[in-house]
Amino acid sequence: TLRDEDHLSDALEASGGLEPEGGSASSSARGGAVQCGQALTVTLVRVSPERALALEHIAASGSLLQLDEPLRADPEVVLAAIRVNGSSLRYASEELRADRDFVLAAVASSCDALCYA
């Protein structure tokens, strides 16, 4: 399993680096370097192990099929899946399959997703 530092490092890399609090960053700060004296705000979010595994599975396969029912009703998990594969809407909870925003996101990924709404 990954340590918290690994997750933080991945999150910073994915976000494009660090930006000082209060707006525009210098070019070096945009590249990930924070200069002394700059205020830095970091928000850490703890994700349940089940959700983390589900999101890893989705990143690899784009499928909700193998996930337990509570995860198929989790908006964040379902949105991640339909962004990878719109047809994953087929395996989402009934409530999310009826949600207009989820259907539109799924159709943007695959027009076949409309069949599962």
C-alpha positions as CSV (number, residue, x, y, z in Angstrom):
1,T,0.0,0.0,0.0
2,L,1.0,3.6,-0.5
3,R,2.0,5.9,2.3
4,D,0.3,9.2,2.9
5,E,3.3,11.0,1.5
6,D,3.0,9.1,-1.8
7,H,-0.7,10.2,-2.1
8,L,0.2,13.8,-1.4
9,S,3.0,13.7,-3.9
10,D,0.6,12.2,-6.6
11,A,-2.1,14.8,-5.8
12,L,0.4,17.7,-6.1
13,E,1.7,16.4,-9.4
14,A,-1.8,15.9,-10.7
15,S,-2.8,19.4,-9.7
16,G,0.1,21.0,-11.5
17,G,2.1,22.0,-8.4
18,L,1.6,24.4,-5.5
19,E,0.3,27.9,-5.6
20,P,0.7,30.3,-2.8
21,E,-2.4,31.4,-0.9
22,G,-4.0,34.5,-2.3
23,G,-3.7,34.1,-6.0
24,S,-1.2,34.3,-8.7
25,A,2.0,32.4,-8.2
26,S,5.4,33.1,-9.6
27,S,6.6,30.8,-12.4
28,S,8.7,28.9,-10.0
29,A,5.8,28.3,-7.7
30,R,3.7,27.0,-10.6
31,G,6.4,24.4,-11.2
32,G,6.0,23.0,-7.7
33,A,8.6,25.1,-5.8
34,V,7.4,27.1,-2.9
35,Q,9.6,30.0,-1.8
36,C,10.2,30.9,1.8
37,G,7.7,33.2,3.3
38,Q,4.8,32.2,1.0
39,A,1.6,31.0,2.7
40,L,0.6,27.5,1.7
41,T,-2.8,25.9,2.3
42,V,-3.0,22.2,2.1
43,T,-6.2,20.2,2.4
44,L,-6.0,16.5,3.2
45,V,-8.9,14.2,2.5
46,R,-9.0,10.8,4.0
47,V,-10.7,8.2,1.8
48,S,-12.0,4.9,3.0
49,P,-9.9,1.9,2.0
50,E,-12.9,0.5,0.1
51,R,-13.5,3.6,-1.9
52,A,-9.7,4.0,-2.6
53,L,-9.6,0.4,-3.9
54,A,-12.8,1.0,-6.0
55,L,-11.2,4.2,-7.5
56,E,-8.0,2.3,-8.3
57,H,-10.1,-0.5,-9.9
58,I,-12.0,2.0,-12.0
59,A,-8.8,3.7,-13.2
60,A,-7.6,0.3,-14.4
61,S,-10.8,-1.0,-15.9
62,G,-13.5,1.7,-16.0
63,S,-16.1,-0.8,-14.8
64,L,-18.5,-0.8,-11.9
65,L,-19.5,-4.4,-12.5
66,Q,-17.3,-6.0,-9.8
67,L,-18.1,-3.4,-7.1
68,D,-20.5,-3.9,-4.2
69,E,-23.8,-2.1,-4.3
70,P,-22.9,0.7,-1.8
71,L,-20.0,1.7,-4.1
72,R,-22.3,1.6,-7.1
73,A,-24.4,4.3,-5.3
74,D,-21.4,6.4,-4.5
75,P,-21.6,9.5,-6.7
76,E,-17.8,10.0,-6.8
77,V,-17.1,6.4,-7.7
78,V,-19.8,6.3,-10.4
79,L,-18.7,9.6,-11.9
80,A,-15.1,8.3,-12.1
81,A,-16.3,5.2,-13.8
82,I,-18.5,6.9,-16.4
83,R,-15.8,9.4,-17.3
84,V,-13.6,6.4,-18.3
85,N,-16.5,4.4,-19.8
86,G,-19.9,5.9,-20.2
87,S,-21.5,2.5,-20.5
88,S,-20.6,1.8,-16.8
89,L,-23.8,3.7,-16.1
90,R,-25.4,0.3,-16.7
91,Y,-24.1,-0.9,-13.3
92,A,-24.7,2.3,-11.3
93,S,-27.5,2.5,-8.7
94,E,-31.0,3.1,-9.9
95,E,-31.0,6.6,-8.3
96,L,-27.8,7.6,-10.1
97,R,-29.0,6.1,-13.5
98,A,-32.0,8.4,-13.1
99,D,-29.9,11.5,-12.3
100,R,-29.8,13.9,-15.4
101,D,-26.2,15.1,-14.6
102,F,-24.9,11.5,-14.4
103,V,-26.6,10.5,-17.6
104,L,-25.2,13.6,-19.5
105,A,-21.7,12.8,-18.2
106,A,-22.0,9.2,-19.3
107,V,-23.4,10.1,-22.7
108,A,-20.5,12.5,-23.2
109,S,-18.2,9.5,-22.8
110,S,-20.3,7.0,-24.8
111,C,-23.6,7.6,-26.6
112,D,-24.5,4.0,-25.8
113,A,-24.9,5.0,-22.1
114,L,-28.3,6.5,-23.0
115,C,-29.6,2.9,-23.2
116,Y,-28.9,2.4,-19.5
117,A,-30.5,5.6,-18.2
